[in-house]
Amino acid sequence: MKNAINQFLREEDGVSAIEYGLLAGLIAVAIITTVGLIGGKLNDVFVIIKTKLDGVAA
């Protein structure tokens, strides 16, 4: 019984899975933040271009 408990405490497979999960979560947050920031600025650029093209067409 003592050997089984010691083996369970030495096992690190679960720890690796948790680390990979945390890493994937952090990467997802970084991507979402970046896309949100760039998306808003990109929308502003397209609005400016549309406004200038409307002025040329008129």
LOFI-905767 format. One record per atom (N, C-alpha, C, O, CB): residue number from 1; atom name; x, y, z negated. Coordinates in steps of 0.001 Angstrom, whole numbers, plus 500000, padded with zeros to 6 digits. Each point is the difference from the previous one (the first is absolute). Glycine has a CB too. Example, Ala and Ser with C-alpha at 12.3 -4.5 7.8 and 13.67 -1.06 7.14 Angstrom:
+-----+-------+--------+--------+--------+
| num | atomo |   east |  north |     up |
+-----+-------+--------+--------+--------+
|   1 |     N | 513190 | 494310 | 492200 |
|   1 |    CA | 499110 | 501190 | 500000 |
|   1 |     C | 500900 | 501200 | 500000 |
|   1 |     O | 501036 | 499981 | 499335 |
|   1 |    CB | 497072 | 498846 | 499419 |
|   2 |     N | 501542 | 502223 | 501966 |
|   2 |    CA | 500820 | 501190 | 499940 |
|   2 |     C | 499230 | 501090 | 499270 |
|   2 |     O | 500509 | 501108 | 499831 |
|   2 |    CB | 500675 | 498264 | 502314 |
+-----+-------+--------+--------+--------+
END
This chain:
+-----+-------+--------+--------+--------+
| num | atomo |   east |  north |     up |
+-----+-------+--------+--------+--------+
|   1 |     N | 500818 | 498813 | 500000 |
|   1 |    CA | 499182 | 501187 | 500000 |
|   1 |     C | 500871 | 501264 | 500000 |
|   1 |     O | 499729 | 500967 | 500712 |
|   1 |    CB | 498465 | 497759 | 498083 |
|   2 |     N | 502850 | 501230 | 500389 |
|   2 |    CA | 500903 | 501148 | 499925 |
|   2 |     C | 500683 | 500245 | 501356 |
|   2 |     O | 500196 | 501148 | 500398 |
|   2 |    CB | 500181 | 498384 | 497142 |
|   3 |     N | 499983 | 499391 | 503165 |
|   3 |    CA | 500623 | 500132 | 501320 |
|   3 |     C | 499042 | 500642 | 500995 |
|   3 |     O | 500416 | 500818 | 500821 |
|   3 |    CB | 500996 | 497169 | 498702 |
|   4 |     N | 497318 | 501652 | 500411 |
|   4 |    CA | 499008 | 500567 | 500908 |
|   4 |     C | 499838 | 501493 | 499756 |
|   4 |     O | 499886 | 500769 | 500955 |
|   4 |    CB | 498931 | 497025 | 499127 |
|   5 |     N | 501171 | 502626 | 498677 |
|   5 |    CA | 499870 | 501425 | 499679 |
|   5 |     C | 501234 | 500768 | 500458 |
|   5 |     O | 499880 | 501087 | 500565 |
|   5 |    CB | 498670 | 498343 | 497464 |
|   6 |     N | 502621 | 500020 | 501735 |
|   6 |    CA | 501239 | 500659 | 500451 |
|   6 |     C | 500047 | 500114 | 501512 |
|   6 |     O | 500427 | 501026 | 500530 |
|   6 |    CB | 500755 | 498095 | 497460 |
|   7 |     N | 498385 | 499839 | 502710 |
|   7 |    CA | 499982 | 500040 | 501460 |
|   7 |     C | 499014 | 501061 | 500485 |
|   7 |     O | 500289 | 500720 | 500956 |
|   7 |    CB | 500328 | 496835 | 499138 |
|   8 |     N | 498229 | 502549 | 499261 |
|   8 |    CA | 499010 | 501010 | 500368 |
|   8 |     C | 500564 | 501410 | 499806 |
|   8 |     O | 499780 | 500872 | 500840 |
|   8 |    CB | 498372 | 497538 | 498523 |
|   9 |     N | 502561 | 501816 | 499554 |
|   9 |    CA | 500560 | 501323 | 499722 |
|   9 |     C | 501127 | 500367 | 500959 |
|   9 |     O | 500223 | 501181 | 500264 |
|   9 |    CB | 499158 | 498509 | 497352 |
|  10 |     N | 501330 | 499317 | 502909 |
|  10 |    CA | 501096 | 500266 | 500941 |
|  10 |     C | 499522 | 500180 | 501432 |
|  10 |     O | 500742 | 500519 | 500833 |
|  10 |    CB | 500739 | 498178 | 497685 |
|  11 |     N | 497311 | 500891 | 501781 |
|  11 |    CA | 499493 | 500080 | 501368 |
|  11 |     C | 499784 | 501464 | 500389 |
|  11 |     O | 499417 | 500771 | 499238 |
|  11 |    CB | 499479 | 496962 | 500517 |
|  12 |     N | 501574 | 502642 | 501427 |
|  12 |    CA | 499939 | 501393 | 500434 |
|  12 |     C | 499187 | 500194 | 501282 |
|  12 |     O | 500025 | 501092 | 500567 |
|  12 |    CB | 502184 | 499240 | 498358 |
|  13 |     N | 497089 | 498674 | 501538 |
|  13 |    CA | 499219 | 500142 | 501234 |
|  13 |     C | 498894 | 501034 | 499847 |
|  13 |     O | 499785 | 500805 | 500906 |
|  13 |    CB | 500718 | 496817 | 499652 |
|  14 |     N | 498802 | 502373 | 498333 |
|  14 |    CA | 498926 | 500959 | 499764 |
|  14 |     C | 500512 | 501424 | 499932 |
|  14 |     O | 499343 | 500925 | 500479 |
|  14 |    CB | 499417 | 497313 | 498314 |
|  15 |     N | 502394 | 501939 | 500623 |
|  15 |    CA | 500597 | 501328 | 499889 |
|  15 |     C | 500311 | 500551 | 501388 |
|  15 |     O | 499770 | 501181 | 500261 |
|  15 |    CB | 501200 | 498221 | 497488 |
|  16 |     N | 499541 | 499770 | 503128 |
|  16 |    CA | 500308 | 500439 | 501362 |
|  16 |     C | 498730 | 500409 | 500727 |
|  16 |     O | 499992 | 501000 | 500718 |
|  16 |    CB | 502001 | 497481 | 499334 |
|  17 |     N | 496937 | 500761 | 499772 |
|  17 |    CA | 498737 | 500333 | 500662 |
|  17 |     C | 499473 | 501337 | 499502 |
|  17 |     O | 499494 | 500797 | 500790 |
|  17 |    CB | 499987 | 496762 | 499470 |
|  18 |     N | 500631 | 502696 | 498456 |
|  18 |    CA | 499546 | 501281 | 499449 |
|  18 |     C | 500851 | 501145 | 500546 |
|  18 |     O | 499472 | 501063 | 500329 |
|  18 |    CB | 499734 | 497771 | 497579 |
|  19 |     N | 502087 | 500957 | 502190 |
|  19 |    CA | 500877 | 501048 | 500541 |
|  19 |     C | 499664 | 500299 | 501455 |
|  19 |     O | 499963 | 501163 | 500400 |
|  19 |    CB | 501846 | 498123 | 498023 |
|  20 |     N | 497946 | 499675 | 502372 |
|  20 |    CA | 499621 | 500218 | 501396 |
|  20 |     C | 498666 | 500725 | 500093 |
|  20 |     O | 499819 | 500856 | 500866 |
|  20 |    CB | 501442 | 497086 | 499793 |
|  21 |     N | 497816 | 501728 | 498468 |
|  21 |    CA | 498707 | 500684 | 499990 |
|  21 |     C | 500134 | 501472 | 499659 |
|  21 |     O | 499373 | 500846 | 500638 |
|  21 |    CB | 499559 | 497018 | 498719 |
|  22 |     N | 501877 | 502445 | 499647 |
|  22 |    CA | 500236 | 501399 | 499633 |
|  22 |     C | 500689 | 500763 | 501127 |
|  22 |     O | 499655 | 501147 | 500283 |
|  22 |    CB | 500499 | 498169 | 497317 |
|  23 |     N | 500802 | 500054 | 503027 |
|  23 |    CA | 500706 | 500632 | 501111 |
|  23 |     C | 499053 | 500290 | 501157 |
|  23 |     O | 500038 | 501085 | 500582 |
|  23 |    CB | 502060 | 497737 | 498735 |
|  24 |     N | 497053 | 500213 | 501017 |
|  24 |    CA | 499026 | 500206 | 501079 |
|  24 |     C | 499032 | 501124 | 499640 |
|  24 |     O | 499625 | 500794 | 500862 |
|  24 |    CB | 500564 | 496779 | 499784 |
|  25 |     N | 499409 | 502497 | 498103 |
|  25 |    CA | 499107 | 501077 | 499565 |
|  25 |     C | 500647 | 501366 | 500120 |
|  25 |     O | 499362 | 500950 | 500455 |
|  25 |    CB | 499554 | 497456 | 497996 |
|  26 |     N | 502332 | 501707 | 501151 |
|  26 |    CA | 500708 | 501278 | 500109 |
|  26 |     C | 500188 | 500423 | 501451 |
|  26 |     O | 499870 | 501178 | 500330 |
|  26 |    CB | 501296 | 498309 | 497530 |
|  27 |     N | 499137 | 499556 | 503001 |
|  27 |    CA | 500143 | 500316 | 501424 |
|  27 |     C | 498670 | 500477 | 500570 |
|  27 |     O | 499967 | 500948 | 500785 |
|  27 |    CB | 501874 | 497345 | 499432 |
|  28 |     N | 497064 | 501061 | 499397 |
|  28 |    CA | 498675 | 500403 | 500480 |
|  28 |     C | 499671 | 501419 | 499549 |
|  28 |     O | 499466 | 500786 | 500782 |
|  28 |    CB | 499785 | 496816 | 499167 |
|  29 |     N | 501059 | 502734 | 498808 |
|  29 |    CA | 499734 | 501351 | 499501 |
|  29 |     C | 500828 | 501020 | 500774 |
|  29 |     O | 499496 | 501069 | 500343 |
|  29 |    CB | 499984 | 498006 | 497371 |
|  30 |     N | 501768 | 500611 | 502562 |
|  30 |    CA | 500854 | 500917 | 500765 |
|  30 |     C | 499463 | 500213 | 501406 |
|  30 |     O | 500000 | 501126 | 500499 |
|  30 |    CB | 501969 | 498128 | 498162 |
|  31 |     N | 497574 | 499678 | 501983 |
|  31 |    CA | 499460 | 500118 | 501362 |
|  31 |     C | 498725 | 500831 | 499995 |
|  31 |     O | 499827 | 500876 | 500848 |
|  31 |    CB | 501171 | 496897 | 499760 |
|  32 |     N | 498113 | 501962 | 498448 |
|  32 |    CA | 498738 | 500739 | 499937 |
|  32 |     C | 500255 | 501481 | 499750 |
|  32 |     O | 499357 | 500853 | 500611 |
|  32 |    CB | 499479 | 497092 | 498541 |
|  33 |     N | 502095 | 502363 | 499955 |
|  33 |    CA | 500323 | 501403 | 499712 |
|  33 |     C | 500582 | 500696 | 501225 |
|  33 |     O | 499606 | 501119 | 500327 |
|  33 |    CB | 500799 | 498277 | 497278 |
|  34 |     N | 500522 | 499949 | 503063 |
|  34 |    CA | 500631 | 500585 | 501185 |
|  34 |     C | 498997 | 500225 | 501117 |
|  34 |     O | 499984 | 501064 | 500620 |
|  34 |    CB | 502146 | 497818 | 498756 |
|  35 |     N | 497042 | 500132 | 500880 |
|  35 |    CA | 499000 | 500138 | 501066 |
|  35 |     C | 499015 | 501107 | 499652 |
|  35 |     O | 499577 | 500752 | 500878 |
|  35 |    CB | 500658 | 496807 | 499697 |
|  36 |     N | 499396 | 502546 | 498158 |
|  36 |    CA | 499087 | 501065 | 499584 |
|  36 |     C | 500596 | 501375 | 500221 |
|  36 |     O | 499322 | 500899 | 500498 |
|  36 |    CB | 499711 | 497562 | 497822 |
|  37 |     N | 502229 | 501714 | 501317 |
|  37 |    CA | 500647 | 501303 | 500172 |
|  37 |     C | 500210 | 500344 | 501475 |
|  37 |     O | 499712 | 501117 | 500429 |
|  37 |    CB | 501418 | 498558 | 497367 |
|  38 |     N | 499363 | 499376 | 502961 |
|  38 |    CA | 500259 | 500242 | 501421 |
|  38 |     C | 498693 | 500152 | 500765 |
|  38 |     O | 499904 | 500817 | 500915 |
|  38 |    CB | 502239 | 497888 | 498920 |
|  39 |     N | 496846 | 500508 | 499789 |
|  39 |    CA | 498712 | 500054 | 500687 |
|  39 |     C | 499355 | 501367 | 499909 |
|  39 |     O | 499458 | 500502 | 500984 |
|  39 |    CB | 500255 | 497094 | 498542 |
|  40 |     N | 500340 | 503009 | 499297 |
|  40 |    CA | 499410 | 501330 | 499836 |
|  40 |     C | 500726 | 501045 | 500826 |
|  40 |     O | 499364 | 500841 | 500634 |
|  40 |    CB | 499922 | 498519 | 497077 |
|  41 |     N | 502020 | 500597 | 502289 |
|  41 |    CA | 500781 | 500971 | 500771 |
|  41 |     C | 499836 | 499772 | 501502 |
|  41 |     O | 499948 | 500955 | 500776 |
|  41 |    CB | 501700 | 499191 | 497335 |
|  42 |     N | 498273 | 498603 | 502291 |
|  42 |    CA | 499813 | 499689 | 501415 |
|  42 |     C | 498641 | 500497 | 500482 |
|  42 |     O | 499879 | 500482 | 501126 |
|  42 |    CB | 501611 | 497509 | 498635 |
|  43 |     N | 497498 | 501894 | 499402 |
|  43 |    CA | 498682 | 500507 | 500350 |
|  43 |     C | 500056 | 501512 | 500193 |
|  43 |     O | 499384 | 500522 | 500930 |
|  43 |    CB | 499528 | 497596 | 497794 |
|  44 |     N | 501808 | 502590 | 500422 |
|  44 |    CA | 500144 | 501450 | 500141 |
|  44 |     C | 500664 | 500362 | 501325 |
|  44 |     O | 499597 | 500966 | 500648 |
|  44 |    CB | 500552 | 499244 | 496860 |
|  45 |     N | 500848 | 499038 | 502896 |
|  45 |    CA | 500687 | 500255 | 501272 |
|  45 |     C | 499035 | 499839 | 501165 |
|  45 |     O | 499990 | 500824 | 500914 |
|  45 |    CB | 502181 | 498388 | 498093 |
|  46 |     N | 497015 | 499732 | 500971 |
|  46 |    CA | 499052 | 499791 | 501090 |
|  46 |     C | 498921 | 501083 | 500030 |
|  46 |     O | 499536 | 500368 | 501079 |
|  46 |    CB | 500896 | 497176 | 498763 |
|  47 |     N | 499168 | 502966 | 499015 |
|  47 |    CA | 499021 | 501096 | 499964 |
|  47 |     C | 500601 | 501253 | 500629 |
|  47 |     O | 499323 | 500702 | 500752 |
|  47 |    CB | 499625 | 498337 | 497158 |
|  48 |     N | 502311 | 501244 | 501791 |
|  48 |    CA | 500674 | 501169 | 500593 |
|  48 |     C | 500102 | 499841 | 501515 |
|  48 |     O | 499729 | 500942 | 500744 |
|  48 |    CB | 501582 | 499406 | 497127 |
|  49 |     N | 499077 | 498467 | 502583 |
|  49 |    CA | 500117 | 499757 | 501437 |
|  49 |     C | 498634 | 500147 | 500671 |
|  49 |     O | 499901 | 500607 | 501067 |
|  49 |    CB | 502052 | 497838 | 498531 |
|  50 |     N | 497002 | 501012 | 499795 |
|  50 |    CA | 498652 | 500096 | 500577 |
|  50 |     C | 499559 | 501456 | 500082 |
|  50 |     O | 499406 | 500413 | 500997 |
|  50 |    CB | 500021 | 497314 | 498085 |
|  51 |     N | 500856 | 503052 | 499884 |
|  51 |    CA | 499612 | 501416 | 499994 |
|  51 |     C | 500718 | 500760 | 501130 |
|  51 |     O | 499389 | 500813 | 500694 |
|  51 |    CB | 500220 | 499075 | 496798 |
|  52 |     N | 501664 | 499843 | 502680 |
|  52 |    CA | 500753 | 500689 | 501047 |
|  52 |     C | 499537 | 499563 | 501391 |
|  52 |     O | 499939 | 500822 | 500914 |
|  52 |    CB | 502026 | 499350 | 497532 |
|  53 |     N | 497713 | 498558 | 501723 |
|  53 |    CA | 499510 | 499519 | 501298 |
|  53 |     C | 498617 | 500571 | 500302 |
|  53 |     O | 499694 | 500298 | 501155 |
|  53 |    CB | 501642 | 497589 | 498567 |
|  54 |     N | 497836 | 502267 | 499263 |
|  54 |    CA | 498684 | 500632 | 500211 |
|  54 |     C | 500155 | 501434 | 500435 |
|  54 |     O | 499222 | 500486 | 500821 |
|  54 |    CB | 499775 | 498017 | 497471 |
|  55 |     N | 502009 | 502196 | 501164 |
|  55 |    CA | 500255 | 501394 | 500394 |
|  55 |     C | 500483 | 500106 | 501430 |
|  55 |     O | 499663 | 500961 | 500691 |
|  55 |    CB | 500874 | 499566 | 496952 |
|  56 |     N | 500245 | 498509 | 502820 |
|  56 |    CA | 500505 | 500007 | 501366 |
|  56 |     C | 498881 | 499687 | 500983 |
|  56 |     O | 499925 | 500601 | 501072 |
|  56 |    CB | 502339 | 498706 | 498102 |
|  57 |     N | 496868 | 499757 | 500467 |
|  57 |    CA | 498910 | 499595 | 500888 |
|  57 |     C | 498955 | 501094 | 500150 |
|  57 |     O | 499334 | 500076 | 501032 |
|  57 |    CB | 501056 | 497562 | 498299 |
|  58 |     N | 499453 | 503212 | 499657 |
|  58 |    CA | 499000 | 501076 | 500059 |
|  58 |     C | 500548 | 501114 | 500833 |
|  58 |     O | 499330 | 501016 | 500189 |
|  58 |    CB | 499743 | 498382 | 497568 |
+-----+-------+--------+--------+--------+
END
